[in-house]
Amino acid sequence: MDWLVQLFGDAQQGLFEGVVQPVLFHAGLANLLEDGYAATGWLLVGLLQIVVMVAVIAPLQRWMPVEAVTDRKAIRVDIFYTLIHRLGLLRLALFFTLDPLWDLVMGRLHVWGLPVFHLDDIWPGVTDNAWISLILYLLVFDLVEYWIHRGQHHYRWWWKLHALHHSQRQMTVWSDDRNHLLDDVIHDTIVVLVAQLIGVAPGQFVAIVALTQLSQSFQHANVRIWFGRLGERLWISPRFHRRHHAIGIGHEAMAPVRNKRARGNNFGVLLPWWDMAFGTANFDLRYDPTGVRDQVQPDAQGRLRDYGRGFWAQQWRGILRLVGRA
């Protein structure tokens, strides 16, 4: 792993000195150089992810699509979501708003006696290996992500925000970041809290987030791909996750139906193991239409729910749903 860390560090240093540092000096923000260097790492990760998405996954979508592209405007909105997430714009906003609050809270808790805990200390001599330590943290974060995802579907108020993610009926490689910003804040707050509590190193945290995001981009791609009977049980495929997005099947954890398989399945983020362990796995080899039931089935008044077409309309309608006005 040392050579990989060195390679990334050299690229981060070059990008920082060539682009970010001059911009900070020009803007009179030299006091933020240390934070700017950390932000450069996230920017570099995002750029690398976008390169892979454009150069590898997008051609796969054209080669073996599940469905024809019929709504390019919806996809363009998803591309905008991807750019503000992967290029660090949302993270930059959180840096100036929530991060100082988290630092204050965790500092106070440590002063009051909260011990500093490192998960990789529980297995001395074994977790000293960087790869094993990374795998251990990856397992923990993936389990946390599974339960966060279950919560997004289980709690009615949270689903009103998360439903925006499922309202995309034209899923592509760009669909992963199609989320309500408040939903993102809640999710990131939980993940950062867990990271603080288990003592994950900053470099490992970046690697885990990068791997998770890139895998999720592939899972949302419009590709007719599955990993075979064994592979499907080792890593989440586009087929497995598309089942989660299927209308009336994968996401309706609150649906008042007797069919257990229609009450939500395939919540896993990287590994299907948690779905298998907690009875929410669905390995049916199918590629169903995606979206939310109330987009296609009228309510008692004959109305279909409108989730918005543009970015700001989608964000605003999410707030209206949350307060019971849409």
C-alpha positions in Angstrom: 0.0 0.0 0.0 2.9 2.3 0.6 3.6 2.9 -3.1 -0.1 3.7 -3.7 -0.2 6.2 -0.8 3.0 7.8 -2.1 1.6 8.1 -5.6 -1.6 9.7 -4.4 0.3 12.0 -2.1 2.5 13.2 -4.9 -0.5 13.9 -7.1 -2.3 15.7 -4.2 0.8 17.8 -3.6 1.1 18.7 -7.2 -2.5 19.7 -7.5 -2.4 21.7 -4.3 0.8 23.6 -5.2 -0.2 24.2 -8.8 -3.9 25.1 -8.4 -5.4 25.3 -4.9 -2.6 27.1 -3.0 -2.4 30.0 -5.6 -6.2 30.4 -5.5 -6.2 30.6 -1.6 -3.4 33.2 -1.6 -5.1 35.2 -4.3 -8.3 35.1 -2.3 -6.6 36.2 1.0 -7.3 32.8 2.6 -3.8 31.7 3.5 -5.0 30.8 6.9 -6.9 27.9 5.3 -3.8 26.3 3.6 -3.9 23.2 5.8 -7.6 22.7 5.3 -7.1 23.4 1.6 -4.6 20.6 1.3 -7.1 18.2 2.8 -9.8 19.4 0.5 -7.4 18.9 -2.5 -7.3 15.2 -1.6 -11.1 15.0 -1.8 -11.0 16.9 -5.1 -8.4 14.5 -6.6 -10.5 11.5 -5.5 -13.6 13.0 -7.1 -11.7 13.8 -10.4 -10.4 10.2 -10.5 -13.9 8.8 -9.9 -15.4 10.9 -12.7 -12.7 9.8 -15.1 -13.5 6.1 -14.4 -17.3 6.9 -14.7 -16.8 8.5 -18.1 -14.1 6.3 -19.5 -15.2 2.9 -18.2 -18.8 2.8 -16.9 -20.4 5.1 -19.4 -19.2 3.0 -22.4 -20.6 -0.1 -20.6 -24.0 1.6 -20.5 -23.9 2.1 -24.3 -22.7 -1.5 -24.9 -25.2 -3.4 -22.7 -28.0 -1.1 -21.5 -31.0 -2.4 -19.5 -33.2 0.2 -21.1 -33.1 2.9 -23.8 -32.4 6.4 -22.7 -35.6 8.5 -23.1 -35.2 11.3 -20.6 -31.8 13.0 -21.0 -32.9 16.1 -19.0 -33.3 14.0 -15.9 -29.8 12.5 -16.4 -28.3 16.0 -16.8 -29.8 16.9 -13.4 -28.1 13.8 -12.0 -24.8 14.8 -13.5 -25.1 18.1 -11.6 -25.7 16.2 -8.4 -22.6 14.1 -9.1 -20.4 17.2 -9.7 -21.3 19.0 -6.5 -20.7 15.9 -4.5 -17.6 14.4 -6.1 -15.8 17.7 -6.6 -16.2 18.5 -3.0 -18.7 21.4 -3.2 -21.1 19.9 -0.6 -18.1 18.9 1.6 -16.8 22.4 1.4 -20.2 23.7 2.6 -20.2 21.3 5.5 -16.6 22.3 6.3 -17.8 25.9 7.0 -21.0 24.9 8.8 -21.2 21.5 10.6 -17.5 20.5 10.9 -16.7 23.2 13.5 -19.7 22.1 15.5 -18.6 18.4 15.3 -15.0 19.3 16.4 -16.4 21.3 19.4 -18.8 18.4 20.4 -16.1 15.7 20.1 -13.6 17.9 21.9 -16.0 18.4 24.8 -16.8 14.7 25.0 -13.1 13.8 25.1 -12.6 16.3 27.9 -15.4 14.7 29.8 -13.8 11.3 29.6 -14.8 9.8 26.2 -11.9 7.5 25.5 -9.9 7.7 22.3 -10.6 4.3 20.6 -9.0 2.8 17.5 -10.7 -0.2 16.0 -7.5 -1.5 14.6 -6.1 -1.8 18.1 -8.4 -4.7 19.0 -6.2 -7.2 17.1 -2.6 -6.3 17.8 0.0 -7.7 15.4 -2.6 -8.4 12.7 -4.3 -5.1 12.2 -0.9 -3.4 12.0 -1.0 -4.4 8.4 -2.5 -1.5 6.5 -4.6 -3.6 4.1 -6.1 -5.7 7.0 -6.8 -2.5 8.9 -8.5 -1.0 5.9 -10.7 -4.1 5.3 -11.7 -4.0 9.0 -12.8 -0.4 8.8 -14.5 -1.1 5.5 -16.6 -3.9 7.0 -17.7 -1.6 9.9 -18.6 1.3 7.7 -20.5 -1.0 5.3 -22.6 -2.4 8.2 -23.3 1.2 9.4 -24.3 2.2 5.8 -26.7 -0.8 5.7 -28.5 0.3 8.8 -28.5 4.0 7.7 -30.2 2.8 4.5 -32.7 0.7 6.4 -33.5 3.8 8.4 -34.0 6.0 5.3 -36.7 3.5 4.2 -38.2 2.6 7.7 -38.8 6.1 9.2 -41.6 7.9 7.4 -40.1 11.3 7.8 -36.7 10.1 6.5 -38.3 8.4 3.5 -39.9 11.7 2.5 -36.4 13.0 1.8 -34.8 9.7 0.6 -37.7 9.2 -1.9 -36.0 11.7 -4.2 -33.2 9.3 -4.8 -35.7 6.6 -5.8 -37.7 8.9 -8.0 -35.2 8.6 -10.9 -36.9 6.4 -13.5 -33.9 6.6 -15.8 -31.1 5.2 -13.7 -27.6 5.7 -14.9 -24.0 5.9 -13.6 -24.8 9.5 -12.5 -27.8 8.5 -10.2 -26.0 7.7 -7.0 -25.7 11.3 -5.8 -29.3 12.2 -6.6 -30.2 12.9 -3.0 -31.9 15.6 -1.0 -29.2 17.8 0.6 -30.8 17.4 4.1 -30.7 13.6 3.6 -27.0 14.0 2.8 -26.3 16.0 5.9 -28.0 13.5 8.1 -26.2 10.6 6.5 -22.8 12.3 6.6 -23.3 13.3 10.2 -23.8 9.7 11.2 -20.8 8.5 9.2 -18.5 11.2 10.6 -19.7 10.4 14.2 -18.8 6.7 13.7 -15.5 7.7 12.2 -14.7 9.8 15.2 -15.8 7.0 17.6 -13.7 4.2 16.1 -10.7 6.3 15.3 -10.3 5.8 11.6 -7.2 7.5 10.1 -8.0 10.3 7.6 -6.2 8.5 4.8 -8.2 5.4 5.4 -11.4 7.3 5.6 -10.8 8.9 2.2 -10.0 5.5 0.7 -13.2 3.9 2.1 -15.4 6.8 0.9 -13.8 6.7 -2.5 -14.3 3.0 -2.9 -17.8 3.1 -1.7 -18.8 6.0 -4.0 -17.3 4.5 -7.1 -18.9 1.1 -6.4 -22.3 2.8 -5.9 -21.9 4.6 -9.2 -21.4 1.3 -11.0 -24.4 -0.2 -9.1 -26.7 2.5 -10.4 -25.5 2.2 -14.0 -27.8 1.4 -16.8 -26.0 -1.9 -17.5 -27.4 -5.5 -17.8 -24.7 -7.0 -15.6 -24.7 -9.5 -12.8 -21.9 -11.3 -11.1 -23.1 -14.9 -11.2 -24.5 -17.0 -8.4 -21.4 -16.8 -6.3 -20.3 -13.3 -7.2 -23.7 -11.8 -6.4 -23.1 -13.0 -2.8 -19.7 -11.4 -2.6 -20.2 -7.9 -3.9 -23.3 -5.9 -4.9 -23.9 -5.8 -8.6 -26.0 -3.4 -10.8 -28.6 -6.1 -11.0 -28.8 -6.6 -7.2 -29.1 -2.9 -6.6 -31.6 -2.2 -9.4 -33.9 -4.7 -7.7 -33.8 -2.3 -4.7 -35.0 0.6 -7.0 -37.8 -1.5 -8.7 -41.2 0.1 -8.5 -43.3 -1.4 -5.7 -40.7 -4.1 -4.9 -37.3 -3.0 -3.5 -37.7 0.2 -1.6 -41.1 0.1 0.1 -40.1 -0.8 3.6 -43.3 0.7 5.0 -45.7 -0.8 2.4 -48.8 -2.1 4.1 -48.6 -5.5 2.3 -48.3 -9.1 3.5 -45.7 -9.9 0.9 -42.5 -9.7 2.9 -40.4 -9.4 -0.3 -42.3 -6.2 -1.2 -41.4 -4.6 2.1 -38.0 -3.6 1.1 -34.9 -5.5 0.1 -31.3 -5.2 -1.1 -30.3 -2.3 1.2 -26.6 -3.1 1.2 -24.1 -0.6 -0.1 -21.0 -2.7 -0.9 -21.6 -6.2 0.5 -24.8 -8.2 0.2 -23.8 -10.1 3.4 -25.9 -7.8 5.6 -29.0 -8.3 3.5 -28.4 -12.0 3.6 -27.9 -12.0 7.4 -30.9 -9.8 8.2 -33.3 -11.4 5.7 -33.6 -8.5 3.2 -31.7 -10.1 0.2 -33.5 -10.6 -3.1 -31.4 -12.4 -5.8 -34.1 -12.6 -8.4 -32.4 -12.3 -11.8 -34.7 -9.5 -13.1 -34.4 -6.0 -14.4 -37.6 -4.1 -13.5 -38.6 -0.5 -14.2 -37.4 1.9 -11.5 -39.1 4.7 -9.6 -41.6 5.2 -6.8 -45.1 3.7 -6.8 -46.8 7.1 -6.3 -45.2 8.4 -9.5 -47.1 5.8 -11.6 -50.2 4.8 -9.5 -52.7 7.7 -8.8 -53.8 8.2 -5.2 -57.5 8.2 -4.1 -57.9 11.7 -5.7 -56.4 10.5 -9.0 -53.1 12.4 -8.5 -49.6 11.4 -9.2 -46.8 12.7 -6.9 -44.5 15.3 -8.5 -40.8 15.0 -7.4 -39.7 17.9 -9.4 -37.7 18.1 -12.7 -34.8 20.4 -11.8 -32.4 20.5 -8.9 -34.0 23.3 -6.9 -37.5 22.0 -7.6 -36.5 18.6 -6.3 -35.0 20.1 -3.2 -38.0 22.3 -2.5 -40.5 19.5 -3.0 -38.5 17.4 -0.6 -39.0 20.0 2.1 -42.8 20.2 1.2 -43.1 16.4 1.6 -41.3 16.6 4.9 -43.8 19.1 6.3 -46.8 17.4 4.8 -47.5 19.9 2.0 -46.7 17.7 -1.0 
